[in-house]
Amino acid sequence: MSAVNGSRASLASLADVLAAAGRHAELPPCDVETATRMRESVAVLAKALVADEPVYGVTRGFGPFVVYDADESAVAQGRSLISHLASGQGRPLDPGISRLVVWLRLMSMRQGYSAVSPEFWHVLADLWNQGFTPAIPRDGTVSASGDLQPLAHAALSFAGDGEAWIPQPGGGWKPAPADEALRAAGGHAVEWPAREALAFVNGGSVALAVTISNHQQVARLNRAVAVLTARIVDLLGASLEAYHPGISIVRGQTGQARAAEWIRLDVPASFARDTTRPLQEPYSLRCAPQVLGAVLDQLAATEQILLREATGCTDNPICFQGELLHGGNFHAMPVGLASDQIGLCLQQVAFLAERQLALICAPATNGGLPLMLTPRPGAGSGLAGVQISTTSFVSRIRQLLYPSSLTALPTNGGNQDHVPMALNGANAVTDAVELAWHVVGSLAVGVTQLAALKRRPIGTGGLWAELARISPPLAADRPLAKEVSLAADLVAGHAAELLSIETATGRYAMADDR
């Protein structure tokens, strides 16, 4: 079995990738087969150098400077690479994302195509295993020759420059000078020869790490909105026909069938249809399986693209079957387009949730309950402020999620004349994810107030009881920002738990104890 195929066999999902790169995970040492493969690639490079063949970044300069000879010192050349690229700016990535970034680069390097020795690889892997985590600025790369700038900052951290994160006993992280963090991990500054430095900074692994995290967040958002949709259907007594399996069967879309089943199974057995409701509900209820299901299908497709990227080799040049090949495997367009698509999916989920909140706040669609779900119309305004905020959140999400692949500019003296801007896009999706959870938290508060006005029993445990505790009935207007935030956290955790159960058992989990 090849190196790449072996990695793909052991990592079947993005959840597997995140678990393998988690805070307490460890990279296993190279086994004999892996080490042999890595040394064979080193030998391919050595043979090319003995034959006086031009090798990008090793005997020749970087980028447009490929027409010039490299520094005679491999270490000086490597230091030049990571130094001139250290122009990143902005706040650092989350430490968990940074750990995933390094894990992805190390997984690429150990494939045996990068001419990196197992001895050098183990130096980096041992530091990672001891918790050493570079502080990586999020902005300043075009993701074309990989995420050069943020990865250069990561490489400099391993060299003892810049900053890194030190894990804390309570579970948090503390920023510290990189040399201090290296000592805390029991290591010392790494010297980067040119080939090893290039193998580390080549590849869109920063955009990939951020996009993997975003993918999982959007999956949770999607599941959360399905849970809240079922609750609205139940509280309003809306028709269940829209979620009948036959509707999905005749269309043949697997995501739609799954979303419809989520909603259908989350409606309690005690459900009674309100015969005063319209035959067909507004699209935000009736078409929820079509919207959430379409997102599920897109997430399934992008997961496979991202998983292949996470388990492959992104580097240049590469060693393959005895040849040294110059190409463009560092170009992050697969990640960039996947990220753009995930962002578009995110907008649809947030938009659906915002429309559902509007539906339950309006007397014309909430069954004649008071406007904005206030029990004191006029003296109180209920969820008016919350609904206005959700409108703002969705508008901002749309501003953020303009496809980054449409914003490319040529750079690097014309050498990088086609670039994907993958990390720019992934960072925008991350910002939009936060706003989308605000929308979902707002809907959760709205659903809770709807249940209160309906005088629906909530029991003593489960999601709905917890939401009622967080957001008690609105006897009078009060600030709701904290309730929205707490509700979002609660629903996010619940959605993650449901998805985990469903993945483990292959069966749909119920949204609440009944």
HURATA-V663285 format. One record per helix or strand. SS is the DSSP state (~ for helix, > for strand). FROM is the first residue (numbers start at 0). TO is the last residue. If there is no record, write none. Layout:
BEGIN
ss->SS from->FROM to->TO
ss->SS from->FROM to->TO
END
This chain:
BEGIN
ss->~ from->2 to->9
ss->~ from->13 to->19
ss->~ from->31 to->49
ss->> from->59 to->59
ss->~ from->62 to->66
ss->> from->68 to->68
ss->~ from->73 to->83
ss->> from->88 to->91
ss->~ from->94 to->108
ss->~ from->117 to->128
ss->> from->132 to->133
ss->> from->136 to->138
ss->~ from->147 to->157
ss->> from->162 to->166
ss->> from->172 to->176
ss->~ from->177 to->183
ss->~ from->193 to->200
ss->~ from->204 to->235
ss->~ from->240 to->242
ss->~ from->244 to->250
ss->~ from->253 to->265
ss->~ from->282 to->285
ss->~ from->287 to->310
ss->> from->317 to->319
ss->> from->322 to->324
ss->~ from->332 to->360
ss->~ from->370 to->372
ss->> from->376 to->376
ss->> from->379 to->379
ss->~ from->383 to->399
ss->~ from->403 to->405
ss->> from->410 to->410
ss->~ from->411 to->413
ss->> from->415 to->415
ss->~ from->421 to->452
ss->~ from->462 to->469
ss->~ from->480 to->504
END
